[in-house]
Amino acid sequence: MLIGHLGNDPELRTIASGQSVVNFTVATNENFKDSSGNLQERTEWHRIVVWGKLAEICSQYLKKGRQVYIEGRLQTRSWDDTKSGEKKYATEIVCSDMQMLGGQRDQSGNEGSMQGYGQNRRDFQPSGSNFYQQSESSSGAMLESDKDDLPF
């Protein structure tokens, strides 16, 4: 699971079988204090690969600089470099779920919209700034019936 910003616009291709695939990079940042107490920032770049309908959605809606949540699995592939003859390796994240994050305005003028897409989902998640707010009926204490829905 990653939250970061796109380093480039997604590149959509269609392979021989007709399936869509898109590639892009995501930058994640880590802030920490060094041994001298100075605040430092470290950026990591991640290669993302997305297949199928989700690839088409990424190609259509994601742009360089957009904040995104990515969920997937690591996959390392290898090939022989034709110039040097060396075996090369690349580790990528094969994306299964994606949510667009950030405060960009949507077409209706609302800010802070979130939309989630995934290969394991039938529909995208609701959008809007109140997506994670509690309902008015459960203003404080957790109801006994709500405890059954907890995953632990």
Backbone hydrogen bonds in HBPLUS format (Angstrom, degrees):
<---DONOR---> <-ACCEPTOR-->    atom                        ^
c    i                          cat <-CA-CA->   ^        H-A-AA   ^      H-
h    n   atom  resd res      DA  || num        DHA   H-A  angle D-A-AA Bond
n    s   type  num  typ     dist DA aas  dist angle  dist       angle   num
A0002-LEU N   A0070-ILE O   2.83 MM  68  5.15 157.5  1.88 152.5 158.7     1
A0070-ILE N   A0002-LEU O   2.83 MM  68  5.15 160.4  1.87 147.1 153.6     2
A0004-GLY N   A0068-VAL O   3.06 MM  64  5.69 158.8  2.11 157.8 162.8     3
A0068-VAL N   A0004-GLY O   2.83 MM  64  5.69 160.0  1.87 165.9 172.3     4
A0005-HIS N   A0027-ALA O   3.03 MM  22  5.31 150.4  2.12 143.3 147.2     5
A0027-ALA N   A0005-HIS O   2.83 MM  22  5.31 165.4  1.85 150.6 152.6     6
A0006-LEU N   A0066-ARG O   3.03 MM  60  5.56 156.9  2.09 144.3 149.2     7
A0065-GLY N   A0006-LEU O   2.85 MM  59  4.90 159.1  1.89 124.5 131.7     8
A0007-GLY N   A0025-THR O   2.84 MM  18  5.22 164.2  1.87 132.0 135.2     9
A0011-GLU N   A0023-ASN O   3.01 MM  12  5.39 161.6  2.04 148.1 153.6    10
A0023-ASN N   A0011-GLU O   3.24 MM  12  5.39 147.3  2.35 127.3 134.7    11
A0013-ARG N   A0021-VAL O   2.85 MM   8  5.44 158.1  1.89 163.8 171.2    12
A0021-VAL N   A0013-ARG O   2.94 MM   8  5.44 159.0  1.98 155.7 156.9    13
A0015-ILE N   A0019-GLN O   2.99 MM   4  5.66 160.6  2.03 164.3 160.3    14
A0018-GLY N   A0015-ILE O   2.81 MM   3  5.43 162.0  1.84 123.7 129.9    15
A0052-GLY N   A0020-SER O   2.85 MM  32  4.99 138.1  2.02 151.1 145.1    16
A0022-VAL N   A0050-VAL O   2.86 MM  28  5.23 154.5  1.92 150.0 157.2    17
A0050-VAL N   A0022-VAL O   2.94 MM  28  5.23 158.8  1.99 153.0 157.7    18
A0024-PHE N   A0048-ILE O   3.17 MM  24  5.38 152.6  2.25 142.0 147.3    19
A0048-ILE N   A0024-PHE O   2.80 MM  24  5.38 162.1  1.83 177.1 175.3    20
A0026-VAL N   A0046-HIS O   2.92 MM  20  5.20 151.9  2.00 143.1 152.3    21
A0046-HIS N   A0026-VAL O   2.86 MM  20  5.20 151.8  1.94 146.2 155.7    22
A0028-THR N   A0044-GLU O   2.90 MM  16  5.33 160.6  1.93 153.5 160.0    23
A0044-GLU N   A0028-THR O   2.88 MM  16  5.33 161.2  1.92 155.1 161.5    24
A0030-GLU N   A0042-ARG O   2.79 MM  12  5.12 148.8  1.88 147.6 157.8    25
A0042-ARG N   A0030-GLU O   2.79 MM  12  5.12 158.7  1.84 148.9 156.3    26
A0032-PHE N   A0040-GLN O   2.95 MM   8  5.30 158.8  1.99 143.1 148.5    27
A0040-GLN N   A0032-PHE O   2.61 MM   8  5.30 168.8  1.62 171.7 176.0    28
A0034-ASP N   A0038-ASN O   2.92 MM   4  5.53 159.3  1.96 153.1 154.9    29
A0037-GLY N   A0034-ASP O   2.88 MM   3  5.25 161.6  1.92 115.7 121.7    30
A0093-ILE N   A0047-ARG O   2.86 MM  46  6.17 161.3  1.89 156.7 162.5    31
A0049-VAL N   A0093-ILE O   2.89 MM  44  6.09 161.4  1.92 159.4 157.9    32
A0095-CYS N   A0049-VAL O   2.85 MM  46  6.02 156.2  1.90 160.0 168.0    33
A0055-ALA N   A0052-GLY O   2.99 MM   3  5.32 128.8  2.26 103.9 117.0    34
A0056-GLU N   A0052-GLY O   3.34 MM   4  6.83 148.8  2.45 144.7 152.8    35
A0057-ILE N   A0053-LYS O   3.03 MM   4  6.39 152.7  2.11 149.2 156.8    36
A0058-CYS N   A0054-LEU O   2.93 MM   4  6.15 160.9  1.96 148.5 153.4    37
A0059-SER N   A0055-ALA O   2.95 MM   4  6.15 160.4  1.99 148.4 153.8    38
A0060-GLN N   A0056-GLU O   3.03 MM   4  6.17 148.6  2.13 141.1 149.2    39
A0061-TYR N   A0057-ILE O   2.96 MM   4  6.09 160.7  2.00 157.3 161.1    40
A0062-LEU N   A0058-CYS O   2.94 MM   4  5.25 157.5  1.99 139.2 145.3    41
A0066-ARG N   A0063-LYS O   3.04 MM   3  5.70 163.7  2.06 144.2 146.7    42
A0101-LEU N   A0067-GLN O   2.92 MM  34  5.14 164.3  1.94 136.5 136.3    43
A0069-TYR N   A0099-GLN O   2.79 MM  30  4.96 165.9  1.81 153.2 157.8    44
A0099-GLN N   A0069-TYR O   2.90 MM  30  4.96 155.5  1.96 141.1 145.9    45
A0071-GLU N   A0097-ASP O   2.93 MM  26  5.02 156.7  1.98 152.4 147.8    46
A0096-SER N   A0071-GLU O   2.76 MM  25  5.87 169.9  1.77 150.4 153.7    47
A0097-ASP N   A0071-GLU O   3.12 MM  26  5.02 159.5  2.16 143.2 141.5    48
A0073-ARG N   A0094-VAL O   3.10 MM  21  5.36 152.1  2.18 136.3 138.8    49
A0094-VAL N   A0073-ARG O   2.80 MM  21  5.36 161.4  1.83 166.8 163.7    50
A0075-GLN N   A0092-GLU O   2.82 MM  17  5.36 150.6  1.91 157.0 161.6    51
A0092-GLU N   A0075-GLN O   2.80 MM  17  5.36 169.0  1.81 154.9 156.6    52
A0077-ARG N   A0090-ALA O   2.91 MM  13  5.54 161.0  1.95 157.5 158.6    53
A0090-ALA N   A0077-ARG O   3.01 MM  13  5.54 152.1  2.09 156.4 161.4    54
A0079-TRP N   A0088-LYS O   3.03 MM   9  5.39 149.0  2.13 140.9 148.1    55
A0088-LYS N   A0079-TRP O   2.72 MM   9  5.39 171.2  1.73 174.8 175.2    56
A0081-ASP N   A0086-GLU O   2.72 MM   5  5.36 169.3  1.73 172.1 168.6    57
A0085-GLY N   A0081-ASP O   2.74 MM   4  5.03 138.9  1.91 136.2 147.7    58
A0119-GLN N   A0096-SER O   2.85 MM  23  5.54 157.6  1.90 155.9 162.9    59
A0098-MET N   A0117-TYR O   2.62 MM  19  5.19 167.7  1.64 169.4 168.1    60
A0117-TYR N   A0098-MET O   2.57 MM  19  5.19 170.8  1.58 170.2 173.7    61
A0100-MET N   A0115-GLN O   2.88 MM  15  5.49 151.4  1.96 160.8 162.1    62
A0106-ASP N   A0110-ASN O   3.12 MM   4  5.74 160.5  2.16 154.9 160.0    63
A0109-GLY N   A0106-ASP O   2.98 MM   3  5.42 163.0  2.01 116.2 121.4    64
A0121-ARG N   A0118-GLY O   3.33 MM   3  5.17 164.9  2.35  99.5 103.5    65
A0131-PHE N   A0128-GLY O   3.37 MM   3  5.62 153.7  2.44 117.4 115.8    66
A0133-GLN N   A0130-ASN O   3.23 MM   3  5.20 156.4  2.29 102.8 109.9    67
A0138-SER N   A0135-SER O   3.27 MM   3  5.80 143.1  2.41 109.7 118.1    68
A0146-ASP N   A0143-LEU O   3.04 MM   3  5.25 133.7  2.27 101.9 114.5    69
A0147-LYS N   A0144-GLU O   3.25 MM   3  5.52 140.7  2.41 102.7 112.4    70
A0149-ASP N   A0146-ASP O   3.06 MM   3  5.61 155.2  2.12 114.9 121.9    71
A0150-LEU N   A0147-LYS O   3.36 MM   3  5.56 166.1  2.38 107.0 111.1    72
